[in-house]
């Protein structure tokens, strides 16, 4: 089953940088945009595996 996650990407000084919108503290990079996306997929699997302690995540809070 495919899953879609939102990412933030940009090119800077000849390298591609990016992170997952829900996990902005965990960046990765690539020489090309395709390599960056591959690295972002691997990073997402690492982050969501539960094997890395203390992962910080952006969430929403409803205040009424």
Secondary structure as GFF3:
##gff-version 3
##sequence-region A 1 64
A	DSSP	beta_strand	7	12	.	.	.	ID=ss1
A	DSSP	beta_strand	15	20	.	.	.	ID=ss2
A	DSSP	beta_strand	23	30	.	.	.	ID=ss3
A	DSSP	alpha_helix	33	48	.	.	.	ID=ss4
###
